[in-house]
Every structure is written in structure tokens, then in C-alpha cells.
């Protein structure tokens, strides 16, 4: 679950960078970056749950 927290922190940082963007292109880039990190967090979370279920 450490990976999930790391990915979510990176997503939040990218969202913060998008808030301070000076152009629409830069803002879109940071928003896409945040979406990618959030997708990785969700994938890691599902993987952790799957592995926990497998151990039962």
C-alpha cells in the first residue's frame, strides 16, 4: 500500500502544479500527469487487494 500512497501524493502534486500553470498547455500537461498517477494508484490498490484475497 506504500505504492498507492506514493502515487496519490504524486497525483496531488501534479494537481497543485496545474493550479499554478501559466498556460493552458502547461495546465493540461499537469492534469494529464495527475490522471496518470491516479490510474497507477488505482491499479496498485486493486493489485494489493487481489494479492490479499489470494493469500486467504
Secondary structure, DSSP 8 states (H G I E B T S, - for coil): -HHHHHHHHHHHHHHHHHHT-SSHHHHHHHHHHHHHHHHHHHHHHHHHHHHHHHH-
